[in-house]
Amino acid sequence: MKNCKILSHTADIRVDVNAKTIEKLFINAASCLFELLTDAKDKPKTVRQVQLEAQSLEDLLVFWLNELISVFYSFQFLPIKYKVKIEDSEGVKVLTAEIKGAGFNPYNNKHMKQEIKAATYHELKIEKNKKGFAAEIIFDA
């Protein structure tokens, strides 16, 4: 996991994600999530659109990751490539994304590594640093 490092945590999964831009941070967080979930490799065949709004970047990151988890389990859709745009509209953070992926049955698949139920707010932080942005995220596994 190039832009994602697993950190120690007693029960759940804690990761540290880094990127040069805020959009790339959201993409790297999504990639990290799916690297934790599955080792499946496929080519994108379908495109899904996502638009989310939140009051803060932390809220937006949790909404984004939980939307991806929901799409994965509910629609049996494995996201593979992402185009993400984040804008500030009158104090509201707006994420618009195009997700390319493929069909994937998480309930009966030898490529599943583990189950992740949700991204949490517990100890969540996004920080701007010299290299760009960093986030610590805890997934409820």
C-alpha positions in Angstrom: 0.0 0.0 0.0 2.0 2.9 -1.4 0.2 5.9 0.1 -1.4 4.1 3.1 0.2 2.7 6.2 -1.6 0.5 8.7 -1.1 1.7 12.3 -1.7 -0.3 15.5 -5.1 -0.3 17.0 -6.7 -2.6 19.6 -9.8 -3.7 17.8 -10.3 -1.9 14.5 -8.1 -0.9 11.6 -6.2 2.4 11.8 -4.5 3.8 8.7 -2.4 6.8 7.9 -3.0 8.2 4.4 -0.9 10.8 2.6 -1.2 12.8 -0.6 -0.1 16.1 -2.3 -3.7 17.4 -2.8 -6.9 17.0 -0.9 -8.5 15.3 -3.9 -5.7 12.8 -4.0 -6.0 12.2 -0.3 -9.6 11.1 -0.8 -8.6 8.9 -3.7 -5.8 7.3 -1.7 -8.1 6.7 1.3 -10.5 4.9 -1.1 -7.7 2.9 -2.6 -6.5 2.0 0.9 -10.0 0.9 1.9 -10.3 -1.5 -1.0 -6.8 -2.8 -0.6 -7.8 -3.8 3.0 -11.0 -5.4 1.8 -9.9 -7.4 -1.2 -7.0 -8.5 -3.4 -9.2 -8.8 -6.5 -7.8 -7.3 -9.7 -10.1 -6.4 -12.5 -10.5 -3.8 -15.3 -13.1 -1.1 -14.9 -16.2 -1.8 -16.9 -18.9 0.5 -15.3 -19.0 4.1 -14.2 -20.8 5.5 -11.2 -21.3 9.1 -10.2 -21.2 10.3 -6.6 -22.0 13.7 -5.2 -21.7 14.5 -1.5 -21.9 17.6 0.7 -20.6 18.2 4.2 -19.7 20.9 6.6 -16.1 19.9 7.0 -13.4 17.9 5.2 -13.5 15.3 8.0 -17.3 14.8 7.6 -16.8 14.6 3.8 -14.1 12.0 4.1 -16.3 9.8 6.3 -19.3 10.3 4.0 -17.1 9.4 1.0 -15.6 6.2 2.5 -19.0 5.0 3.8 -20.7 5.7 0.5 -18.0 3.5 -1.2 -18.5 0.8 1.4 -22.3 0.9 0.8 -21.9 0.8 -3.0 -19.5 -2.2 -2.6 -21.8 -4.3 -0.5 -25.2 -3.1 -1.8 -24.5 -2.9 -5.5 -21.7 -5.5 -5.5 -19.5 -2.9 -7.3 -15.7 -2.8 -6.8 -14.3 0.7 -7.3 -11.0 0.6 -9.2 -10.3 4.2 -10.5 -11.5 7.5 -9.2 -11.8 11.1 -10.4 -12.5 13.4 -7.5 -13.2 17.1 -7.3 -13.7 18.9 -4.0 -15.0 22.5 -3.9 -16.1 24.9 -1.2 -19.6 26.3 -1.9 -20.5 29.0 0.6 -18.9 27.1 3.5 -20.2 23.7 2.4 -17.7 21.1 1.1 -18.9 19.5 -2.1 -17.4 16.3 -3.5 -18.1 15.2 -7.0 -16.6 11.9 -8.2 -16.6 9.6 -11.1 -15.9 6.0 -10.0 -14.9 3.3 -12.5 -15.2 -0.2 -11.4 -16.5 -3.7 -12.0 -19.0 -6.2 -10.6 -17.9 -8.1 -7.5 -19.7 -10.3 -5.1 -18.3 -9.7 -1.6 -20.5 -12.3 -0.1 -19.1 -15.3 -2.0 -15.6 -14.4 -3.2 -12.2 -16.0 -2.5 -10.6 -12.6 -3.0 -12.2 -11.0 0.1 -9.5 -10.4 2.8 -11.8 -9.0 5.6 -15.0 -7.2 6.2 -15.1 -3.5 7.0 -18.3 -2.1 8.2 -17.7 1.7 8.2 -15.2 4.5 8.4 -15.5 6.2 11.8 -15.1 9.6 13.4 -13.1 8.1 16.2 -9.8 10.0 16.4 -10.3 11.1 12.7 -8.0 13.9 11.6 -7.0 15.6 8.4 -3.9 17.8 8.5 -2.1 20.0 6.0 1.6 19.5 6.1 4.8 20.3 4.1 4.1 17.5 1.7 0.4 18.1 1.2 -2.2 16.4 3.3 -2.4 13.5 5.8 -5.3 11.7 7.4 -5.7 9.2 10.1 -8.8 7.0 9.7 -10.1 4.2 11.8 -12.3 1.6 10.1 -14.8 -0.5 12.0 -13.9 -4.0 11.1 
